[in-house]
Amino acid sequence: MLLLVGAVLLLDVVLFLSGGWLEAPAVQAWRTVCLAVTVQALPFLLLGTALSGAISAFVPERVFSRVLPKRPALAVPVAGAAGVVLPGCECASVPVANSLIGRGVTPAAAFAFLLSAPAVNPVVLTATAIAFPGNPAMVLARLLASLATATVMGWLWLRFGREEWLRPAVRHSGHRPGHSRWTEFRRGFQHDFLHAGGFLVLGAMAAATFNVAVPPSVLETFSGSVWLSVLFLAGLAILLSVCSEADAFVAASLTGFSPLARLAFMVVGPMVDLKLIALQSGTFGRAFAVRFSAATTVVAILCSVLIGEVLL
């Protein structure tokens, strides 16, 4: 927190002293968007790293072996449905998934939880209902498409995933003899938060660059075609990196696009965006993040189209 506050203050001092081009409206807009994305996601990253540290320090491994089915293929949908218990955005799910893997949970189940938690928790579904009043079909479509995507991706990892793609951050998990559990919690929380926070800032900078550089007229070009609008809003969700608690209101404001395209925006965004790709790269490795993000994007679009065609 001190490092983040210090960086913001240093940026303000530089802008104040430099005068010139750093005070241009585009640069100020970039800074505003970058700070907005970071501040919006930071509380949930804090929640996720705290939960990750608590799981690592206080929860015995036998708990997970009792809760999840023995067969990995059955553990995947159970873990996906368990995403409803974490009221946070995608930033919180990455450290939690990493901690679950460290506690012996099969990676396929952990990744299903990683994808579903930001999209099917009660806060997100309530926000979707408020953003689309009188349209419960949109809430149901988002729930089902998100759960389907998380489950399919978990099963795909079981079938095609390779251990060499997955390089979790090296950290002792669980309670070590000679150390108090609170000490383990503090060390795990500090490591995860500082490690993931840096990649969160990088993702926010990339999202801010897109927001400032792309003119609004580009949005109007793709709104005429149903299929182009679905692909465009899916890509836009990745680039904008809006927190899952707020993306429904952004989708509702895109009135020029079809309901199917707006559903794709809300399903893809919490599972694949710039800051999430950066967090996954820092936590699990670049090889994993590239493959997993690309596959998740395709599966999320297909699930959105199939379920949206039925319900919307």
C-alpha positions in Angstrom: 0.0 0.0 0.0 2.8 2.4 0.9 4.6 1.6 -2.4 1.4 2.3 -4.4 0.6 5.6 -2.6 4.3 6.6 -3.0 4.1 5.9 -6.8 0.9 8.0 -7.1 2.4 10.9 -5.2 5.6 10.7 -7.3 3.6 10.8 -10.5 1.6 13.8 -9.3 4.9 15.7 -8.4 6.3 14.9 -11.8 3.2 16.2 -13.5 3.2 19.3 -11.4 6.9 20.2 -12.0 7.1 19.3 -15.7 4.4 21.5 -17.1 4.5 20.8 -20.9 3.2 17.7 -22.6 2.6 15.7 -19.4 -0.3 18.1 -18.7 -1.9 17.4 -22.0 -5.5 16.2 -21.7 -4.7 12.8 -23.2 -2.0 12.1 -20.7 -4.2 13.3 -17.8 -7.0 11.0 -19.1 -4.5 8.1 -19.3 -3.5 8.7 -15.7 -7.1 8.9 -14.5 -8.1 5.6 -16.2 -4.9 3.9 -15.0 -5.5 4.9 -11.4 -9.2 4.1 -11.6 -8.6 0.6 -12.8 -5.9 0.1 -10.1 -8.0 1.5 -7.3 -11.1 -0.3 -8.4 -9.3 -3.7 -8.4 -7.0 -3.1 -5.4 -9.6 -3.9 -2.6 -10.5 -7.2 -4.2 -6.8 -8.1 -4.7 -6.4 -7.3 -1.1 -9.3 -9.6 -0.2 -8.0 -12.4 -2.5 -4.4 -12.3 -1.1 -5.8 -12.2 2.5 -8.0 -15.2 1.7 -5.1 -17.0 0.0 -2.8 -16.4 3.1 -5.6 -17.7 5.4 -6.1 -20.8 3.3 -2.4 -21.5 3.2 -1.8 -21.0 7.0 -5.0 -22.2 8.7 -6.8 -24.7 6.4 -5.5 -28.3 6.6 -5.1 -30.2 3.4 -7.6 -32.8 4.5 -10.4 -30.3 4.3 -10.1 -30.0 0.5 -9.8 -33.8 0.1 -13.1 -34.1 2.0 -15.0 -31.3 0.2 -14.0 -32.0 -3.4 -14.9 -35.3 -5.1 -12.0 -37.8 -5.5 -12.4 -37.9 -9.3 -10.9 -34.7 -10.9 -13.6 -34.8 -13.6 -16.3 -34.4 -10.9 -14.2 -31.9 -8.8 -14.1 -29.4 -11.7 -17.9 -28.6 -11.8 -18.0 -28.6 -8.0 -15.2 -26.1 -7.8 -16.8 -24.0 -10.5 -20.1 -23.9 -8.5 -18.1 -23.0 -5.4 -17.2 -19.7 -7.1 -20.4 -18.2 -5.6 -18.7 -17.9 -2.2 -16.0 -15.4 -3.1 -17.5 -11.9 -3.4 -14.7 -10.4 -5.4 -13.4 -9.6 -8.9 -10.9 -11.5 -11.0 -8.0 -10.1 -9.2 -9.0 -11.9 -6.0 -9.3 -15.3 -7.7 -5.8 -15.6 -9.0 -4.0 -15.8 -5.6 -6.7 -18.0 -4.2 -6.4 -20.4 -7.1 -2.6 -20.5 -6.6 -3.1 -21.2 -2.9 -5.6 -24.0 -3.6 -3.0 -25.7 -5.9 -0.4 -25.3 -3.2 -2.8 -27.1 -0.8 -3.2 -30.1 -3.1 -6.3 -29.2 -5.1 -6.0 -30.5 -8.7 -5.1 -27.6 -11.0 -8.2 -28.2 -13.2 -10.5 -27.6 -10.3 -8.5 -24.6 -9.1 -8.8 -23.1 -12.6 -12.5 -23.7 -12.8 -12.8 -21.8 -9.5 -10.5 -19.0 -10.8 -12.8 -18.5 -13.8 -16.2 -18.8 -12.1 -15.7 -16.9 -8.9 -15.5 -13.4 -10.5 -18.6 -14.1 -12.7 -21.1 -16.0 -10.6 -20.8 -14.6 -7.1 -23.9 -12.8 -5.6 -22.4 -9.3 -5.9 -21.9 -9.6 -9.6 -25.3 -11.2 -10.3 -27.0 -8.5 -8.2 -25.2 -5.8 -10.1 -26.2 -7.4 -13.4 -29.9 -7.5 -12.3 -29.7 -3.8 -11.4 -28.0 -2.9 -14.6 -30.6 -4.8 -16.7 -33.9 -4.1 -14.8 -36.8 -6.3 -15.8 -34.5 -8.6 -17.7 -33.9 -11.7 -15.5 -32.9 -13.7 -18.6 -29.7 -11.7 -18.9 -28.8 -12.6 -15.3 -29.5 -16.3 -15.9 -27.7 -16.3 -19.2 -24.6 -14.8 -17.6 -24.7 -17.3 -14.8 -25.1 -20.3 -17.0 -22.6 -19.2 -19.7 -20.0 -18.4 -17.0 -20.4 -21.7 -15.2 -20.3 -23.6 -18.5 -17.1 -21.8 -19.5 -15.4 -22.5 -16.2 -16.4 -26.2 -16.3 -15.3 -26.7 -19.9 -12.0 -25.1 -19.3 -11.4 -27.2 -16.3 -12.1 -30.4 -18.3 -9.9 -29.1 -21.1 -7.0 -28.7 -18.7 -7.6 -32.2 -17.5 -7.4 -33.5 -21.0 -4.7 -31.3 -22.6 -2.9 -29.4 -19.8 0.8 -30.1 -19.2 2.7 -29.6 -16.0 5.5 -27.7 -17.9 3.0 -25.0 -18.8 2.3 -24.4 -15.1 4.9 -22.8 -13.0 3.3 -21.5 -9.8 5.1 -18.9 -7.7 7.6 -20.7 -5.4 6.3 -20.3 -1.9 6.0 -22.7 1.0 2.4 -23.5 1.6 0.8 -24.6 4.7 2.0 -24.4 8.3 5.7 -25.1 8.9 6.9 -26.4 12.2 8.6 -23.7 14.3 6.5 -20.9 12.9 3.2 -19.6 14.2 0.2 -19.7 11.9 -0.1 -15.9 12.1 3.5 -15.5 10.9 2.8 -17.8 8.0 -0.3 -15.9 7.2 1.5 -12.6 7.3 4.4 -13.8 5.1 2.1 -15.4 2.6 -0.2 -12.3 2.4 2.8 -10.0 2.0 4.4 -12.1 -0.8 1.2 -12.5 -2.8 0.0 -8.9 -2.5 3.3 -7.4 -3.5 3.9 -9.9 -6.2 0.4 -9.6 -7.8 0.1 -5.9 -7.2 2.9 -5.1 -9.6 1.3 -7.1 -12.4 -2.0 -5.5 -11.6 -0.5 -2.0 -12.2 1.0 -3.2 -15.5 -2.3 -4.5 -16.7 -4.0 -1.2 -15.7 -1.5 0.8 -17.7 -2.2 -1.3 -20.8 -5.9 -0.9 -20.3 -5.6 2.9 -19.9 -3.5 3.1 -23.1 -6.3 1.4 -25.1 -9.0 3.6 -23.5 -7.2 6.8 -24.5 -5.8 5.7 -27.9 -9.0 4.2 -29.5 -11.6 6.8 -30.7 -15.3 6.2 -29.9 -16.1 6.1 -33.6 -14.5 2.6 -33.8 -17.3 1.2 -31.6 -19.9 2.3 -34.1 -18.2 0.5 -37.0 -18.8 -3.0 -35.5 -22.3 -2.5 -34.0 -24.2 -3.2 -37.3 -23.2 -6.9 -37.6 -24.3 -9.5 -34.9 -21.2 -11.7 -35.2 -18.7 -8.8 -35.5 -20.3 -7.1 -32.5 -19.9 -10.3 -30.4 -16.3 -10.6 -31.3 -15.7 -6.9 -30.9 -17.3 -6.6 -27.5 -15.4 -9.7 -26.4 -12.1 -8.1 -27.4 -13.2 -4.8 -25.9 -13.9 -6.5 -22.5 -10.3 -7.9 -22.6 -8.8 -4.5 -23.3 -10.9 -2.4 -21.0 -10.2 -4.6 -18.0 -13.3 -3.4 -16.1 -13.9 -5.0 -12.7 -16.5 -7.7 -12.8 -18.6 -5.8 -10.2 -19.0 -2.9 -12.6 -18.9 -4.4 -16.1 -22.7 -5.0 -16.2 -23.2 -1.2 -16.1 -20.7 -0.7 -18.9 -22.5 -3.4 -20.9 -25.9 -1.9 -20.3 -24.6 1.5 -21.6 -23.6 -0.1 -24.9 -27.1 0.2 -26.3 -26.1 0.1 -29.9 -25.1 -3.5 -29.6 -27.2 -6.6 -29.4 -28.0 -8.4 -26.1 -25.9 -11.3 -27.3 -22.9 -9.1 -27.8 -23.3 -7.5 -24.4 -23.6 -11.0 -22.8 -20.3 -12.0 -24.4 -18.8 -8.8 -23.0 -19.9 -9.8 -19.4 -18.8 -13.4 -19.8 -15.4 -12.8 -21.3 -14.4 -9.8 -19.2 -14.2 -11.5 -15.8 -12.2 -14.4 -17.2 -9.8 -12.7 -19.6 -8.6 -9.2 -19.5 -5.2 -7.4 -19.6 -4.7 -7.1 -15.8 -5.8 -10.7 -15.4 -3.4 -11.9 -18.0 -0.6 -10.0 -16.3 -1.6 -11.5 -12.9 -1.6 -15.0 -14.4 1.7 -14.5 -16.0 3.3 -13.4 -12.8 1.7 -16.2 -10.8 1.7 -19.2 -13.0 4.1 -18.3 -15.8 3.8 -16.8 -19.3 3.4 -20.1 -21.1 0.3 -20.9 -19.0 -1.2 -17.4 -19.3 -1.0 -17.3 -23.1 -2.5 -20.7 -23.7 -5.1 -20.5 -21.0 -6.3 -17.0 -21.9 -6.6 -17.8 -25.6 -8.6 -21.0 -25.0 -10.8 -19.3 -22.4 -11.7 -16.5 -24.8 -12.8 -19.0 -27.4 -14.8 -21.1 -25.0 -16.4 -18.1 -23.3 -17.5 -16.7 -26.7 -19.0 -20.0 -27.8 -20.8 -20.5 -24.5 -22.2 -17.0 -24.6 -23.5 -17.5 -28.1 -25.0 -20.9 -27.5 -26.7 -19.9 -24.2 -27.6 -16.4 -25.3 -29.3 -17.7 -28.5 -31.6 -19.8 -26.3 -32.4 -17.4 -23.5 -32.1 -13.9 -25.0 
